[in-house]
Amino acid sequence: MSLRIRRRAAADLLRAAGVGSPEYDADELLGHVLGVDRGRLVWADDLTPGQLQAYDALLTRRAAREPLQHLLGVAWFRHVELAVGPGVFVPRPETELLAGWAIDRASTGSTGDGPVVVDLCTGSGAIAKAVKDEVPEADVHAVELDPSAHAWAERNLAGTGIDLRLGDMADAFDDLAGTVDVVTCNPPYIPLTAWETVAPEARDHDPHLALFSGDDGLDALRVLATRAALLLRPGGWVGAEHADLQGESAPAVFAAAGRWRDVRDREDLSGRARYLTARLAR
Ligand SMILES: C[S@@+](CC[C@H](N)C(=O)[O-])C[C@H]1O[C@@H](n2cnc3c(N)ncnc32)[C@H](O)[C@@H]1O
């Protein structure tokens, strides 16, 4: 069988299993097995029997809705690579928008030597690592509550100079109170009641601590609004991701707190509400 026919059959298998991006995933896994970039598959030779066995095994796992990134062992986030697997939330492309906003703010908004940036709920360390990668002069701090996710972050942030801590964002970084330029957070935000609507890749493989946050999904965001107000310097910025249905309710948490100005919600390229930003009142 030619590689072209194998690719089509693999994509058909994944499509039938309900995978959202069957061609892409089939090719990524094939490239992984062959050790070549997905873009070079057209020039690749057919699989050896051993490679075919490995590819079939990966396709079977993907068809059972194991996340692609778990099978590859890595996720890309902006310009950085992150090791991921069971026990840590797989970073999502949509969060690159929040990270990009934080990078812009950190590049322009510091009052001191280098900007001080805190990433609460860091998971794999994705946002923290991307900020340090693109703003090397930033003094970046990150915290994660789940010991298993923290272990992945430790691996991903080794050698970056980022200050990573294990703990609850509710009382993290007392030592930085009033000094931080930018706080980022991609908190858990799915309402407990929405359990059944979550895709199997997330529901069965992302840690539940990373997904769910009370009846309306906003419990963690309320903690963030309090903690960010303590950490930021006057005029410092907070940015937080939320669900697309929370485009009004999430900013309302900050608007109601009375400590914030310039509270606004931001959309992704397809017009979906994605994250809020706000500035600590002086
Ligand atoms: C949606 S994931 C985001 C991970 C990462 N920031 C990203 O964007 O890929 C939320 C993370 O917050 C962590 N978390 C939940 N509650 C927390 C808390 N109170 N303090 C610190 N981390 C928390 C979870 O364990 C999970 O790793």
Ligand as a Chemical Component Dictionary entry (heavy atoms), coordinates in Angstrom:
data_LIG
# 
_chem_comp.id                   LIG 
_chem_comp.type                 NON-POLYMER 
_chem_comp.pdbx_formal_charge   0 
_chem_comp.three_letter_code    LIG 
# 
loop_
_chem_comp_atom.comp_id 
_chem_comp_atom.atom_id 
_chem_comp_atom.alt_atom_id 
_chem_comp_atom.type_symbol 
_chem_comp_atom.charge 
_chem_comp_atom.model_Cartn_x 
_chem_comp_atom.model_Cartn_y 
_chem_comp_atom.model_Cartn_z 
_chem_comp_atom.pdbx_ordinal 
LIG C1  C1  C 0  -6.815 25.202 32.558 1  
LIG S1  S1  S 1  -5.326 24.652 33.303 2  
LIG C2  C2  C 0  -4.183 25.825 32.591 3  
LIG C3  C3  C 0  -2.748 25.377 32.598 4  
LIG C4  C4  C 0  -1.796 26.316 31.823 5  
LIG N1  N1  N 0  -1.761 27.636 32.415 6  
LIG C5  C5  C 0  -2.209 26.421 30.380 7  
LIG O1  O1  O 0  -2.732 27.461 29.968 8  
LIG O2  O2  O -1 -2.013 25.451 29.626 9  
LIG C6  C6  C 0  -5.530 25.225 34.976 10 
LIG C7  C7  C 0  -4.408 24.834 35.935 11 
LIG O3  O3  O 0  -4.661 25.454 37.200 12 
LIG C8  C8  C 0  -4.320 24.570 38.245 13 
LIG N2  N2  N 0  -5.036 25.027 39.436 14 
LIG C9  C9  C 0  -6.350 24.857 39.736 15 
LIG N3  N3  N 0  -6.647 25.488 40.889 16 
LIG C10 C10 C 0  -5.503 26.088 41.302 17 
LIG C11 C11 C 0  -5.178 26.902 42.425 18 
LIG N4  N4  N 0  -6.091 27.224 43.351 19 
LIG N5  N5  N 0  -3.917 27.351 42.548 20 
LIG C12 C12 C 0  -2.964 27.036 41.622 21 
LIG N6  N6  N 0  -3.216 26.256 40.545 22 
LIG C13 C13 C 0  -4.470 25.791 40.379 23 
LIG C14 C14 C 0  -4.731 23.219 37.695 24 
LIG O4  O4  O 0  -4.104 22.173 38.388 25 
LIG C15 C15 C 0  -4.291 23.344 36.237 26 
LIG O5  O5  O 0  -2.960 22.931 36.071 27 
# 
loop_
_chem_comp_bond.comp_id 
_chem_comp_bond.atom_id_1 
_chem_comp_bond.atom_id_2 
_chem_comp_bond.value_order 
_chem_comp_bond.pdbx_ordinal 
LIG C1  S1  SING 1  
LIG S1  C2  SING 2  
LIG S1  C6  SING 3  
LIG C2  C3  SING 4  
LIG C3  C4  SING 5  
LIG C4  N1  SING 6  
LIG C4  C5  SING 7  
LIG C5  O1  DOUB 8  
LIG C5  O2  SING 9  
LIG C6  C7  SING 10 
LIG C7  O3  SING 11 
LIG C7  C15 SING 12 
LIG O3  C8  SING 13 
LIG C8  N2  SING 14 
LIG C8  C14 SING 15 
LIG N2  C9  SING 16 
LIG N2  C13 SING 17 
LIG C9  N3  DOUB 18 
LIG N3  C10 SING 19 
LIG C10 C11 SING 20 
LIG C10 C13 DOUB 21 
LIG C11 N4  SING 22 
LIG C11 N5  DOUB 23 
LIG N5  C12 SING 24 
LIG C12 N6  DOUB 25 
LIG N6  C13 SING 26 
LIG C14 O4  SING 27 
LIG C14 C15 SING 28 
LIG C15 O5  SING 29 
# 
